[in-house]
Amino acid sequence: MKKFWGKVKAFWARLLEKLSEKRVFYAVVSTSAALLVSAIVVLGVIRPFQIVVLGVNVNQRFDQNQLVPFREGGLWGFMDTRGRVAIQPRFDRAKAFNGRYALVGSGDRDQIINRRGEIQIDVLRETVVYDEVTRTWLAGGTLYNHNLRRVSHNRQDVRRGSRGLFPFAEGGDSFGIMNANGRKIFDCGRTSCEIEVSTVVRELRIAYALVTKDNGTSVIINSNNGRVIVEYGETTEVEVRDNNIFRVISVEDGGRTATFYRYIERNRITVEAEDGVSFSLHDPRNRFFLTDFGETWADRGRNGRFAFYRQREDTFHQTSARRPLTISDLTTGITRSSCGNLSGVNDLGDLAILPCEFDDVIMLDAALFTFLRRRVGQELVILKNGQEYTLYDMRRGRTLMTAQSSIQTVAGSTFFAAFDNRNDTVLVYNAITGAKETLSTDGANSWTQGSNFFSINTASRTRFFNNRLEEIRAVSPN
């Protein structure tokens, strides 16, 4: 052993001695850098960090460097965030870029173009679908990955699917479900089938999916590997709920219909409600289900309607203060609270973050809320009192914007805007840069909020602003 460690020490001593020579040192550094770049570019060892929130790739949707679509002279093109034309207007229609590619169209054709405007794929109109979860393109029945490399085979006709799983037909007489890599995970045999994957929050690593066949039968499968969890016959109808809950309606003897809610975990049904009792949502972090006993509640001697079923304890806990949670609530960790006619904000443990002092509280889209929380450390809500609206950062406890009309935002934008018809202006705030400006609307009452641009639109002119709310370009759309 001593001889071994001696050799190790001698090796490092010789290496350090060589590194002391500048030429060798620079050569080692240059070689290491070259190897690192090669690993990144060729092997994809280091990949862009991705955050997916309820089926939205937030890094990509809110990309601050993506090209901006604009319409001039009746045709669509793209500019950069400085207002310089990157792709000349020549398309009949255009959508925002998804990563390196965008969907445009001319006549009865749809095209996928790169950032130089070069057409990569050309197919019949309305046959192109982009999946944000897996960054895949489905065009003309063919599935492509984020680099537009074909992943489905020539004989496979792929159809629109759900959250990275796609039904396909092969040769017209063989059907199945494939994943985003083109691997067949479920065989539907000689019967056409459809797929719907349950929406899950981050704490649930595996989502389960419902495969419905044209012959009336259905199965629930593991969406990762296609493993069959449970099968249902023609007399049973199954509906997908959030967080791996499935609603099962079956016809029993005598024609009576029974409805059961089943929760799947670890590749098996772990919780099943009796007929007449529903699970509206499962909170995996706190291990409880929000339960509605419906008409059977009175039989249980309870004086409220909603309760929590705690999975660990196998017991029900009554509550009357909570409204039914949504998957958006579970994703953000906050929920709107109500106290009579007033509203506030609570965490999921019912602790007040904002007291019930407001006429209304407007929650942001879950993907936008999560992106701003991670990117700039803001937790934003819109508060209403009387005719006044306030954009408020709960984390820092400060007001970012106040207006006498509703503050508008959209899911794919970090801009917040409020129209003032008395002064013919619009107050705009960008949550990424903190820029806030009052802009003239030129008599228009419409605008477009993009991921990295804001535009004010009239019939004769469209003015574009960047994230710092500097005007970068004005065009005549028609």
C-alpha positions as CSV (number, residue, x, y, z in Angstrom):
1,M,0.0,0.0,0.0
2,K,2.9,2.4,0.9
3,K,4.4,1.7,-2.5
4,F,1.1,2.5,-4.2
5,W,0.7,5.9,-2.5
6,G,4.3,6.6,-3.3
7,K,3.7,6.2,-6.9
8,V,0.6,8.5,-6.7
9,K,2.7,11.3,-5.0
10,A,5.4,10.9,-7.6
11,F,2.9,11.3,-10.4
12,W,1.4,14.5,-9.0
13,A,4.9,15.9,-8.4
14,R,5.9,15.3,-12.0
15,L,2.6,16.8,-13.2
16,L,3.0,20.0,-11.2
17,E,6.6,20.3,-12.4
18,K,5.5,20.2,-16.0
19,L,2.6,22.6,-15.4
20,S,5.1,25.1,-14.1
21,E,6.4,25.5,-17.7
22,K,4.2,28.0,-19.4
23,R,4.0,26.3,-22.7
24,V,2.9,23.1,-21.2
25,F,0.5,24.9,-19.0
26,Y,-1.2,26.8,-21.8
27,A,-1.3,23.6,-23.9
28,V,-3.1,21.8,-21.1
29,V,-5.6,24.6,-20.6
30,S,-6.2,24.9,-24.4
31,T,-6.7,21.1,-24.7
32,S,-9.0,21.0,-21.7
33,A,-11.1,23.9,-23.1
34,A,-11.3,22.2,-26.5
35,L,-12.4,18.9,-24.9
36,L,-15.0,20.7,-22.9
37,V,-16.4,22.5,-25.9
38,S,-16.5,19.3,-27.9
39,A,-18.3,17.5,-25.1
40,I,-20.9,20.3,-25.1
41,V,-21.4,20.6,-28.8
42,V,-20.9,17.0,-30.0
43,L,-21.9,14.8,-27.2
44,G,-24.4,17.1,-25.5
45,V,-22.8,16.3,-22.1
46,I,-23.9,19.7,-20.7
47,R,-27.4,20.6,-21.7
48,P,-29.4,23.8,-21.2
49,F,-31.1,23.8,-17.8
50,Q,-34.9,23.2,-18.4
51,I,-37.8,24.0,-16.1
52,V,-41.1,22.5,-17.0
53,V,-44.2,23.7,-15.2
54,L,-47.4,21.9,-16.0
55,G,-46.4,21.2,-19.6
56,V,-44.7,24.6,-20.2
57,N,-40.9,24.9,-20.7
58,V,-40.6,28.2,-19.0
59,N,-37.0,28.9,-20.1
60,Q,-38.0,28.6,-23.7
61,R,-41.4,30.3,-23.5
62,F,-39.9,33.4,-21.8
63,D,-36.6,33.4,-23.8
64,Q,-35.4,37.0,-23.8
65,N,-33.4,36.6,-27.0
66,Q,-35.9,35.0,-29.3
67,L,-36.8,36.8,-32.5
68,V,-40.0,38.9,-32.6
69,P,-42.6,38.2,-35.3
70,F,-44.0,41.3,-37.0
71,R,-46.3,42.0,-39.9
72,E,-45.5,44.6,-42.6
73,G,-47.2,45.2,-45.9
74,G,-49.5,42.2,-45.2
75,L,-46.6,39.7,-44.8
76,W,-44.9,38.4,-41.7
77,G,-41.2,38.5,-40.8
78,F,-39.0,38.5,-37.7
79,M,-36.8,41.1,-36.0
80,D,-34.3,40.9,-33.2
81,T,-34.8,42.7,-29.9
82,R,-33.0,45.8,-31.2
83,G,-35.5,46.2,-34.0
84,R,-33.2,45.0,-36.8
85,V,-34.9,42.8,-39.4
86,A,-33.6,39.2,-39.1
87,I,-36.0,37.5,-41.6
88,Q,-37.6,39.7,-44.2
89,P,-41.4,39.7,-44.3
90,R,-42.6,37.1,-46.8
91,F,-44.9,34.7,-45.0
92,D,-48.7,34.8,-44.8
93,R,-48.7,33.9,-41.1
94,A,-46.1,33.3,-38.4
95,K,-45.8,32.2,-34.8
96,A,-43.1,32.8,-32.2
97,F,-39.9,30.7,-32.2
98,N,-39.8,27.6,-30.1
99,G,-36.0,27.3,-29.5
100,R,-34.2,27.3,-32.8
101,Y,-37.3,26.9,-35.0
102,A,-40.6,28.7,-35.7
103,L,-43.8,27.8,-37.5
104,V,-44.8,30.0,-40.5
105,G,-47.1,29.5,-43.4
106,S,-47.8,30.5,-47.0
107,G,-51.0,29.6,-48.8
108,D,-52.0,26.0,-48.0
109,R,-48.5,25.1,-46.7
110,D,-47.0,25.2,-43.3
111,Q,-43.2,25.6,-42.9
112,I,-40.8,25.2,-40.1
113,I,-37.9,27.7,-40.5
114,N,-34.6,28.3,-38.6
115,R,-33.4,31.6,-37.3
116,R,-32.0,32.5,-40.8
117,G,-35.4,32.0,-42.3
118,E,-34.5,28.9,-44.2
119,I,-37.3,26.4,-44.6
120,Q,-36.5,23.1,-42.9
121,I,-39.9,21.3,-43.3
122,D,-42.8,22.0,-45.7
123,V,-46.1,20.2,-45.2
124,L,-49.9,20.8,-45.7
125,R,-51.4,23.4,-43.5
126,E,-52.6,22.6,-40.0
127,T,-50.5,19.5,-39.6
128,V,-47.7,20.9,-37.5
129,V,-47.8,20.6,-33.7
130,Y,-45.1,21.5,-31.2
131,D,-44.9,19.8,-27.8
132,E,-43.3,22.0,-25.1
133,V,-42.7,19.2,-22.7
134,T,-40.4,17.2,-25.0
135,R,-39.6,19.9,-27.5
136,T,-40.7,17.7,-30.3
137,W,-42.3,18.7,-33.7
138,L,-45.1,16.7,-35.2
139,A,-45.4,17.6,-38.9
140,G,-47.4,15.8,-41.6
141,G,-47.6,12.6,-39.4
142,T,-43.8,12.5,-38.8
143,L,-42.2,13.1,-35.4
144,Y,-39.0,15.2,-35.1
145,N,-36.9,16.0,-32.1
146,H,-35.8,19.5,-31.0
147,N,-33.0,19.4,-33.7
148,L,-35.6,18.5,-36.3
149,R,-34.1,15.0,-36.7
150,R,-36.7,12.4,-37.6
151,V,-37.5,10.0,-34.8
152,S,-40.4,8.1,-36.3
153,H,-40.0,5.6,-39.1
154,N,-41.2,5.9,-42.7
155,R,-44.2,3.6,-42.3
156,Q,-45.4,5.2,-39.1
157,D,-48.2,7.8,-39.2
158,V,-47.9,9.7,-35.9
159,R,-50.9,11.7,-34.5
160,R,-51.2,14.4,-31.9
161,G,-50.7,13.0,-28.5
162,S,-50.5,14.1,-24.9
163,R,-47.4,15.3,-22.9
164,G,-44.8,13.6,-24.9
165,L,-46.7,10.4,-25.8
166,F,-48.0,10.0,-29.4
167,P,-50.5,7.5,-31.0
168,F,-49.3,6.1,-34.3
169,A,-50.4,3.7,-37.0
170,E,-47.9,1.5,-38.8
171,G,-48.7,0.0,-42.2
172,G,-52.4,0.8,-41.7
173,D,-53.1,-2.3,-39.6
174,S,-50.9,-2.0,-36.5
175,F,-51.3,0.7,-33.8
176,G,-49.5,1.8,-30.7
177,I,-48.1,4.6,-28.5
178,M,-44.6,6.0,-28.9
179,N,-42.6,8.3,-26.7
180,A,-40.7,11.4,-27.8
181,N,-37.6,9.3,-28.8
182,G,-39.7,7.3,-31.2
183,R,-39.7,4.2,-29.0
184,K,-42.9,2.1,-28.9
185,I,-44.0,1.8,-25.3
186,F,-47.5,0.3,-25.8
187,D,-49.0,-2.0,-28.4
188,C,-52.6,-1.3,-29.2
189,G,-52.7,-4.3,-31.6
190,R,-55.0,-3.9,-34.6
191,T,-57.2,-1.3,-33.0
192,S,-56.6,2.5,-33.3
193,C,-56.1,4.2,-29.9
194,E,-55.7,7.6,-28.2
195,I,-53.7,8.7,-25.2
196,E,-54.2,11.2,-22.4
197,V,-51.6,11.7,-19.7
198,S,-52.5,13.0,-16.2
199,T,-51.1,16.4,-15.3
200,V,-48.9,16.1,-12.3
201,V,-46.9,18.5,-10.0
202,R,-43.2,18.2,-9.5
203,E,-43.4,16.0,-6.4
204,L,-44.9,13.2,-8.5
205,R,-42.1,11.8,-10.6
206,I,-44.3,9.4,-12.6
207,A,-47.5,10.3,-14.5
208,Y,-50.0,7.7,-15.5
209,A,-52.0,7.8,-18.7
210,L,-55.2,6.5,-20.2
211,V,-55.1,4.7,-23.4
212,T,-58.6,4.5,-25.1
213,K,-59.1,2.0,-27.9
214,D,-61.7,2.3,-30.7
215,N,-63.2,-1.0,-29.6
216,G,-64.5,0.7,-26.4
217,T,-61.9,-0.8,-24.1
218,S,-59.3,1.1,-22.2
219,V,-56.2,0.7,-20.0
220,I,-54.2,2.9,-17.6
221,I,-50.5,2.7,-18.2
222,N,-47.2,4.0,-16.7
223,S,-46.3,6.8,-19.1
224,N,-42.6,6.1,-18.7
225,N,-42.5,2.5,-19.8
226,G,-46.0,1.6,-20.9
227,R,-46.6,-0.9,-18.1
228,V,-50.3,-1.8,-17.8
229,I,-51.7,-0.9,-14.4
230,V,-55.4,-1.8,-14.9
231,E,-57.7,-2.7,-17.8
232,Y,-61.3,-1.8,-18.3
233,G,-64.0,-3.3,-20.6
234,E,-66.5,-1.8,-22.9
235,T,-69.0,-1.1,-20.2
236,T,-66.7,1.1,-18.2
237,E,-65.9,4.8,-19.0
238,V,-62.7,6.3,-17.6
239,E,-61.8,10.0,-17.3
240,V,-58.4,11.4,-16.5
241,R,-58.0,13.8,-13.6
242,D,-54.9,15.7,-12.3
243,N,-52.2,14.1,-10.2
244,N,-52.8,10.5,-11.2
245,I,-56.5,10.4,-10.2
246,F,-58.9,8.6,-12.5
247,R,-62.7,8.8,-12.5
248,V,-64.2,5.4,-13.3
249,I,-67.9,5.0,-14.3
250,S,-69.1,1.4,-14.6
251,V,-72.4,-0.2,-15.4
252,E,-73.2,-2.8,-12.7
253,D,-75.8,-5.6,-12.7
254,G,-79.3,-4.3,-13.3
255,G,-78.0,-1.3,-15.3
256,R,-77.0,0.7,-12.2
257,T,-74.2,3.1,-12.7
258,A,-71.4,3.4,-10.1
259,T,-68.7,6.1,-10.0
260,F,-65.3,5.4,-8.3
261,Y,-62.3,7.6,-8.0
262,R,-59.0,5.8,-8.0
263,Y,-55.5,7.1,-7.2
264,I,-52.5,5.3,-8.7
265,E,-49.0,5.3,-7.2
266,R,-46.1,2.9,-7.4
267,N,-47.7,1.1,-10.3
268,R,-50.9,0.1,-8.5
269,I,-54.2,1.5,-7.2
270,T,-53.3,2.7,-3.7
271,V,-56.5,4.6,-2.8
272,E,-60.1,4.0,-4.1
273,A,-63.1,6.0,-3.0
274,E,-66.5,4.3,-2.5
275,D,-69.3,5.1,-4.9
276,G,-70.5,8.7,-4.4
277,V,-67.3,10.0,-2.9
278,S,-64.9,11.9,-5.1
279,F,-61.3,13.0,-4.9
280,S,-60.9,16.3,-6.5
281,L,-57.1,16.6,-6.0
282,H,-54.2,14.9,-4.4
283,D,-51.5,16.9,-2.6
284,P,-48.4,14.6,-2.8
285,R,-46.3,16.8,-0.4
286,N,-48.7,16.7,2.5
287,R,-50.2,13.3,1.5
288,F,-53.9,14.3,1.5
289,F,-56.8,14.2,-0.9
290,L,-59.5,16.9,-1.0
291,T,-62.6,14.9,-0.8
292,D,-66.3,15.6,-1.6
293,F,-68.8,13.2,0.0
294,G,-71.7,14.6,-2.1
295,E,-75.0,13.1,-1.1
296,T,-73.5,10.6,1.2
297,W,-72.2,13.3,3.5
298,A,-75.4,13.5,5.6
299,D,-75.2,9.8,6.2
300,R,-71.8,10.3,7.9
301,G,-73.2,12.9,10.4
302,R,-71.0,15.7,9.1
303,N,-72.1,19.3,8.9
304,G,-69.7,20.4,6.1
305,R,-69.1,19.1,2.6
306,F,-65.3,19.1,2.0
307,A,-62.8,17.1,3.9
308,F,-59.2,15.9,3.7
309,Y,-58.4,12.3,3.5
310,R,-55.0,11.8,4.9
311,Q,-53.3,8.9,3.2
312,R,-50.8,8.1,6.0
313,E,-53.5,7.9,8.7
314,D,-56.3,6.5,6.6
315,T,-58.7,9.0,8.2
316,F,-60.9,11.9,7.1
317,H,-60.5,15.4,8.5
318,Q,-63.3,17.9,8.1
319,T,-62.8,21.4,6.9
320,S,-65.2,24.1,5.8
321,A,-62.8,27.1,5.3
322,R,-61.1,25.8,2.2
323,R,-62.3,25.9,-1.4
324,P,-61.3,23.1,-3.7
325,L,-57.6,23.3,-4.6
326,T,-56.4,23.4,-8.2
327,I,-53.2,21.9,-9.6
328,S,-52.1,25.5,-10.1
329,D,-52.4,26.0,-6.4
330,L,-50.2,23.0,-5.7
331,T,-47.6,24.1,-8.3
332,T,-47.2,27.6,-6.9
333,G,-47.8,26.7,-3.2
334,I,-50.3,29.5,-2.7
335,T,-54.1,29.8,-3.0
336,R,-56.7,32.5,-3.0
337,S,-58.6,32.7,0.3
338,S,-62.1,34.0,0.9
339,C,-63.6,35.6,4.0
340,G,-67.1,36.5,3.2
341,N,-66.9,39.1,0.4
342,L,-63.2,39.8,0.8
343,S,-60.2,37.9,-0.5
344,G,-56.6,37.3,0.5
345,V,-53.8,34.8,-0.2
346,N,-52.9,31.7,1.9
347,D,-50.2,29.1,1.7
348,L,-51.3,25.5,1.4
349,G,-51.2,25.1,5.2
350,D,-53.9,27.8,5.5
351,L,-51.5,30.3,6.9
352,A,-52.3,33.8,5.7
353,I,-49.7,35.4,3.4
354,L,-52.0,38.4,2.6
355,P,-55.0,38.9,4.9
356,C,-58.6,39.1,3.6
357,E,-58.6,42.8,2.9
358,F,-59.2,43.0,-0.8
359,D,-62.3,43.0,-3.1
360,D,-60.5,40.5,-5.3
361,V,-57.2,38.7,-5.7
362,I,-56.1,37.7,-9.3
363,M,-53.6,34.9,-9.4
364,L,-51.0,34.6,-12.2
365,D,-50.7,31.7,-14.6
366,A,-48.7,29.0,-12.7
367,A,-45.9,28.9,-15.3
368,L,-45.5,32.7,-15.3
369,F,-45.6,32.8,-11.5
370,T,-42.9,30.1,-11.2
371,F,-40.7,31.7,-13.9
372,L,-40.7,35.1,-12.1
373,R,-40.1,33.5,-8.8
374,R,-37.0,31.7,-10.1
375,R,-35.7,34.4,-12.4
376,V,-36.1,37.6,-10.4
377,G,-37.3,36.4,-7.0
378,Q,-40.8,37.9,-7.3
379,E,-44.1,36.4,-6.2
380,L,-46.7,38.4,-7.9
381,V,-50.5,38.8,-7.5
382,I,-52.9,41.4,-8.7
383,L,-55.0,43.0,-6.0
384,K,-58.3,44.9,-6.5
385,N,-59.8,47.4,-4.1
386,G,-62.7,49.4,-5.5
387,Q,-61.6,50.6,-8.9
388,E,-57.9,50.4,-8.1
389,Y,-55.7,47.5,-9.2
390,T,-52.3,46.8,-7.7
391,L,-49.5,44.6,-9.0
392,Y,-47.9,43.4,-5.7
393,D,-44.8,41.4,-4.9
394,M,-45.6,39.3,-1.8
395,R,-42.0,38.2,-1.3
396,R,-40.6,41.7,-0.9
397,G,-43.8,43.3,0.3
398,R,-43.9,46.1,-2.2
399,T,-46.2,47.6,-4.8
400,L,-44.8,47.5,-8.4
401,M,-47.7,49.1,-10.3
402,T,-51.0,50.8,-9.5
403,A,-53.8,51.6,-12.0
404,Q,-57.4,52.7,-12.1
405,S,-58.3,50.0,-14.6
406,S,-57.7,46.2,-14.7
407,I,-54.1,45.1,-15.0
408,Q,-53.8,42.7,-17.9
409,T,-51.2,40.0,-18.5
410,V,-50.9,36.8,-20.6
411,A,-49.4,33.5,-19.9
412,G,-46.5,33.9,-22.3
413,S,-45.4,37.4,-21.3
414,T,-43.7,39.2,-18.5
415,F,-45.4,42.5,-19.3
416,F,-48.3,43.9,-17.3
417,A,-50.4,46.6,-18.8
418,A,-53.4,48.8,-17.8
419,F,-55.3,51.0,-20.3
420,D,-56.2,54.6,-19.3
421,N,-59.0,55.8,-21.7
422,R,-59.1,59.2,-20.1
423,N,-55.6,60.1,-21.3
424,D,-55.4,57.7,-24.2
425,T,-52.4,55.9,-22.7
426,V,-51.4,52.5,-21.4
427,L,-49.2,52.0,-18.3
428,V,-46.8,49.1,-18.9
429,Y,-44.5,47.3,-16.5
430,N,-41.9,44.6,-17.3
431,A,-41.2,42.2,-14.5
432,I,-37.8,41.1,-15.9
433,T,-36.2,44.6,-16.2
434,G,-38.3,46.6,-13.8
435,A,-39.0,49.2,-16.5
436,K,-42.3,51.1,-16.2
437,E,-43.6,53.6,-18.7
438,T,-46.8,55.4,-19.7
439,L,-47.1,55.0,-23.5
440,S,-49.4,56.8,-25.9
441,T,-51.9,54.4,-27.6
442,D,-52.3,56.6,-30.7
443,G,-56.1,56.1,-30.4
444,A,-55.7,52.3,-30.2
445,N,-57.1,50.1,-27.4
446,S,-55.3,46.9,-28.3
447,W,-51.7,45.7,-27.8
448,T,-49.7,42.5,-27.9
449,Q,-47.7,41.2,-25.0
450,G,-44.9,38.9,-26.1
451,S,-42.2,37.1,-24.1
452,N,-39.7,39.9,-24.9
453,F,-41.6,42.6,-26.6
454,F,-44.7,44.8,-26.3
455,S,-46.5,46.3,-29.3
456,I,-49.3,48.9,-29.6
457,N,-51.5,48.1,-32.6
458,T,-53.5,50.5,-34.8
459,A,-54.9,49.8,-38.3
460,S,-52.1,51.9,-39.9
461,R,-49.1,51.4,-37.6
462,T,-47.7,49.0,-35.1
463,R,-45.1,50.2,-32.6
464,F,-42.7,47.7,-31.0
465,F,-41.0,48.1,-27.6
466,N,-38.3,46.0,-26.0
467,N,-38.1,44.8,-22.4
468,R,-36.7,48.2,-21.3
469,L,-39.8,49.7,-23.0
470,E,-37.7,51.5,-25.6
471,E,-39.3,51.8,-29.0
472,I,-37.3,49.7,-31.4
473,R,-39.4,49.7,-34.6
474,A,-42.7,51.0,-36.1
475,V,-44.2,49.2,-39.1
476,S,-47.3,49.5,-41.3
477,P,-49.0,46.1,-41.0
478,N,-51.2,46.2,-44.1
